[in-house]
């Protein structure tokens, strides 16, 4: 790793004031440290802003029928929390399936939803490929190259990298809101695939913006939620496909991830499953609805069947 300046703000406001071109935030550090070691970015960061020195950003509490989780709350605490497990099951299950136990003890909820994509061309050491997420004159090498884990729902602005977050689809089906240093953002509007020169992040966050809290409204007593994931290994791996569902009171929210640039609502499956009895047949049919419009790349047709199955399993888990 090269030398860089590490700053330790004491407040969110101080951290925001330190943000400038060439600076990056460190929450748990499980992603940014790998970015620095492999030097995947066009320019090496001039400074890292350490959010761990800001007190009061790690908590889980319910207030006024709203679950409030501080941005710096680690995933293992979310996975083990009794309130989250009881009322917000999809989120607890997603946090528990993220990475390995050691990483969950460091990785934060805000970091998990703000992480950069895992495309191997984007992540190749020493910024080897002129990826269009990082370079205006770049290409998407995955379109014609090795793309077995890439998008099955087309390209956003030419990019077929997928969003790798496990907690994101759970927060989507639970209708969460992300609060930052300057605004509140409904979770359905939080994710985007930034293309150069706009940056290379996976969210709508601006350069002078820091996530402070995630809020989740309390679901009805009749609503059940669940999260399922397919990965090559049960521990540590990023998802091949994951899916979360929240079903109850005649309503359904279903979200897949690792299938497109952003977490993808399976709205056709939602409409199909509403007011229906959940059984093997209806879950199977809803899975078929969820993959309508999918388009395989040269090496990932198999992912379409995986996505269909993940939707089916997530729905059945809400029985």
Residue pairs with C-beta under 8 A, 6 or more apart in sequence:
1 36
1 37
2 36
2 39
2 44
4 36
4 44
4 45
4 46
4 47
4 48
5 46
5 47
5 48
6 47
6 48
6 50
7 18
7 47
7 48
7 49
7 50
8 50
8 53
9 15
9 17
9 18
9 49
9 50
9 51
9 53
9 54
10 53
10 54
10 55
11 54
12 54
12 57
12 181
12 210
12 212
13 181
14 54
15 25
15 49
15 51
15 54
15 181
15 210
16 181
16 208
16 209
16 210
18 47
18 49
19 25
19 49
19 207
19 208
19 210
20 47
20 207
21 207
22 43
22 45
22 46
22 47
23 45
23 46
23 47
23 48
23 49
24 32
24 35
24 45
24 47
24 48
24 49
25 32
25 48
25 49
25 51
25 210
26 32
26 33
26 48
26 49
26 50
26 51
26 52
27 51
27 52
27 71
27 72
27 107
27 108
27 110
27 111
27 114
28 72
28 74
28 106
28 107
28 108
28 111
29 106
30 99
30 103
30 106
30 107
30 111
31 107
31 111
31 115
31 116
32 48
35 41
35 116
36 44
36 45
36 48
38 123
38 124
38 125
38 126
39 125
39 126
39 127
40 122
40 123
40 124
40 125
40 126
40 127
41 127
41 134
41 200
42 127
42 134
42 135
51 57
51 71
51 72
51 210
52 72
54 72
56 70
57 70
57 71
57 72
57 73
57 212
58 70
58 72
58 73
58 74
58 77
58 108
59 68
59 69
59 70
59 73
60 67
60 68
60 69
60 70
60 73
60 77
60 78
60 81
60 83
60 84
61 67
61 68
62 68
62 83
62 218
65 217
65 218
66 215
66 216
66 217
66 218
67 83
67 84
67 87
67 88
67 215
67 216
67 217
67 218
68 213
68 214
68 215
69 78
69 109
69 213
69 214
69 215
69 216
70 212
70 213
71 108
71 109
71 110
71 210
71 211
71 212
71 213
71 214
72 108
72 110
73 108
73 109
74 104
74 105
74 106
74 107
74 108
74 109
75 95
75 96
75 98
75 99
75 103
75 104
75 107
75 108
75 109
75 112
75 167
76 95
76 101
76 104
76 105
78 84
78 91
78 92
78 95
78 109
78 167
79 92
79 93
79 95
79 96
79 104
81 92
84 91
84 92
84 95
85 92
87 218
87 219
88 170
88 174
88 216
88 219
88 225
89 224
89 225
89 226
89 227
90 169
90 170
90 173
90 174
90 225
90 226
90 227
90 244
90 245
90 246
91 167
91 170
91 171
91 174
91 216
91 225
91 227
93 170
93 226
93 227
94 166
94 167
94 169
94 170
94 227
94 229
94 242
94 244
95 104
95 109
95 166
95 167
95 170
96 104
97 166
97 227
97 229
97 242
98 104
98 107
98 112
98 166
98 167
99 107
99 235
99 236
100 235
100 236
101 235
103 236
109 167
109 214
110 211
110 214
112 165
112 166
112 167
112 168
113 165
113 167
113 168
113 171
113 178
113 190
113 191
113 203
113 211
113 214
114 201
114 202
114 203
114 205
114 211
115 164
115 165
115 202
116 122
116 200
116 201
116 202
117 133
117 161
117 162
117 163
117 164
117 193
117 202
117 261
118 161
118 162
118 164
118 238
119 131
119 133
119 142
119 150
119 160
119 161
119 162
120 146
121 129
121 131
121 140
121 141
121 142
121 145
122 129
122 131
122 133
122 134
122 161
122 200
127 134
129 138
129 141
130 137
130 138
130 139
131 138
131 139
131 140
131 141
132 138
132 139
132 140
132 157
132 158
132 159
132 195
132 196
133 159
133 161
133 193
133 194
133 195
133 196
133 200
134 196
134 200
135 196
136 196
136 197
138 196
140 155
140 158
140 159
140 160
140 161
142 150
142 160
142 161
142 297
143 155
143 158
143 160
143 297
144 298
146 299
147 160
147 297
147 298
147 299
147 300
148 299
148 300
148 302
148 303
149 162
149 240
149 258
149 300
149 303
150 160
150 161
150 162
150 297
150 300
151 160
151 161
151 162
151 259
151 260
151 261
151 297
152 259
152 260
152 291
152 294
152 295
152 296
152 297
152 300
152 303
152 304
152 307
153 259
153 260
153 264
153 293
153 294
153 295
154 160
154 260
154 295
155 261
156 192
156 193
156 260
156 261
156 262
157 193
157 195
158 195
159 193
159 195
159 261
160 261
160 297
161 193
161 261
162 257
162 258
162 259
162 260
162 261
163 191
163 202
163 257
163 258
163 260
163 261
163 262
163 263
164 238
164 239
164 257
164 258
165 257
165 263
166 227
166 229
166 239
166 242
166 257
168 187
168 191
168 255
168 257
168 263
169 227
169 242
169 243
169 244
169 255
169 256
169 257
169 263
170 225
170 227
170 244
170 255
171 187
171 214
171 216
172 187
172 188
172 244
172 253
172 255
172 263
172 265
173 225
173 244
173 245
173 246
173 253
173 254
173 255
174 216
174 217
174 219
174 225
174 244
174 246
174 253
175 186
175 187
175 216
175 217
175 246
175 253
176 187
176 214
176 215
176 216
177 184
177 185
177 186
177 187
177 214
177 215
177 216
178 184
178 185
178 186
178 187
178 190
178 211
178 213
178 214
179 185
179 211
179 212
179 213
179 214
179 215
180 205
180 209
180 210
180 211
180 212
181 208
181 209
181 210
181 212
182 206
182 208
182 209
183 209
185 204
188 265
189 204
190 203
190 204
191 202
191 203
191 204
191 261
191 262
191 263
192 202
192 203
192 204
192 261
192 262
193 202
193 261
193 262
194 200
194 201
194 202
199 207
202 261
202 262
205 211
219 225
219 246
219 248
220 248
220 249
222 248
222 249
223 246
223 247
223 248
223 249
223 251
224 246
224 247
224 248
224 317
224 318
224 319
225 244
225 245
225 246
225 247
225 318
226 244
226 245
226 314
226 317
226 318
227 242
227 243
227 244
227 314
228 242
228 243
228 244
228 310
228 313
228 314
228 317
229 239
229 241
229 242
229 243
229 310
230 239
230 240
230 241
230 242
230 306
230 309
230 310
231 237
231 238
231 239
231 240
232 240
238 258
239 257
239 258
240 258
240 303
240 306
241 256
241 257
241 258
241 259
241 303
241 306
241 307
241 310
242 256
242 257
242 258
242 310
243 254
243 255
243 256
243 257
243 266
243 307
243 310
243 311
243 313
243 314
244 254
244 255
244 314
245 252
245 253
245 254
245 255
245 311
245 314
245 315
245 317
245 318
246 252
246 253
246 254
246 318
247 253
247 273
247 278
247 315
247 318
248 318
250 274
250 275
251 274
252 269
252 270
252 273
252 274
252 315
253 265
253 270
254 265
254 266
254 269
254 270
254 273
254 286
254 290
254 311
254 314
254 315
255 263
255 264
255 265
255 266
256 263
256 264
256 266
256 290
256 307
256 310
256 311
257 263
257 264
259 294
259 303
259 307
266 286
266 289
266 290
266 311
268 289
268 290
268 292
269 286
269 287
269 289
269 290
269 311
269 315
271 289
272 282
272 285
272 286
272 289
273 282
273 283
273 286
273 315
276 282
278 315
278 316
278 318
278 319
279 319
280 316
282 315
283 311
283 312
283 313
283 315
283 316
284 312
286 311
286 312
286 315
287 307
287 308
287 309
287 310
287 311
287 312
287 315
288 308
290 307
290 308
290 311
291 304
291 307
291 308
291 311
294 304
294 307
296 303
296 304
